[in-house]
Amino acid sequence: MLLHDLFSTQAAQPRGDAKALLGMKDRLATSTLSALLERGFLATDSAYGLVRFAVPRHALRFYLPALWPEAEADSDLLNGDD
């Protein structure tokens, strides 16, 4: 629900509101938020700043196949393909 909400509104939200949208206990919501930030699905300008929707480069090939050849090239390098 959090990613959908941030994507559809295109607005940044305070971390507390983002954790509430996850509908989890505080500790689990904090770890989930951290994991989403680490993997690039959320972005922030500071450690305690607002969070916003982001699209990590490694996900572009799944979201928009064949649109970004750089994403495919990165994937090929990671997989050891030539």
C-alpha positions in Angstrom: 0.0 0.0 0.0 2.9 2.4 0.8 4.5 2.2 -2.6 1.1 2.5 -4.4 0.2 5.5 -2.3 3.5 7.3 -2.9 3.4 6.5 -6.6 -0.2 7.6 -7.1 0.2 10.9 -5.2 3.7 11.6 -6.3 4.2 13.3 -3.0 6.8 12.7 -0.3 5.6 11.7 3.2 7.1 11.8 6.7 8.5 8.5 7.8 5.9 8.1 10.5 3.1 8.3 8.0 4.9 5.9 5.7 5.3 3.4 8.6 1.6 3.8 9.4 0.7 3.0 5.8 2.6 -0.3 6.1 0.2 -1.4 8.8 2.9 -3.2 10.8 4.2 -2.9 14.3 6.8 -0.1 14.7 10.0 -2.3 14.7 8.9 -4.3 11.6 7.7 -1.2 9.8 11.1 0.5 10.5 13.0 -2.5 9.1 10.7 -2.7 6.0 11.1 1.0 5.4 14.9 0.6 5.7 14.9 -2.3 3.3 12.9 -0.4 0.7 15.3 2.6 1.0 18.3 0.3 0.7 16.9 -1.5 -2.4 16.0 1.8 -4.1 12.2 1.5 -4.1 12.1 4.6 -1.8 14.3 7.7 -1.8 15.1 10.3 0.8 17.4 13.4 1.1 18.4 12.7 4.7 18.4 10.0 7.4 15.2 11.4 8.9 13.7 13.2 5.9 10.6 12.7 3.9 10.4 9.5 1.8 9.2 9.4 -1.8 8.7 6.7 -4.5 11.7 5.8 -6.5 12.4 3.3 -9.3 15.8 1.6 -8.9 17.8 1.1 -12.0 17.9 -2.7 -11.6 14.0 -2.8 -11.7 13.7 -0.9 -15.0 14.0 -4.0 -17.1 11.0 -5.5 -15.3 8.9 -2.4 -15.2 9.7 -1.2 -18.7 11.2 -4.0 -20.8 13.4 -3.1 -23.7 13.0 0.6 -23.0 16.3 1.1 -21.2 19.1 -0.9 -22.9 21.5 0.2 -20.1 19.4 -1.7 -17.6 19.7 -4.9 -19.7 23.5 -4.3 -20.1 23.8 -4.0 -16.3 21.9 -7.2 -15.9 24.1 -9.0 -18.5 27.2 -7.8 -16.6 25.8 -9.1 -13.3 24.9 -12.5 -14.8 28.3 -12.8 -16.6 26.8 -12.7 -20.1 28.9 -11.2 -22.9 
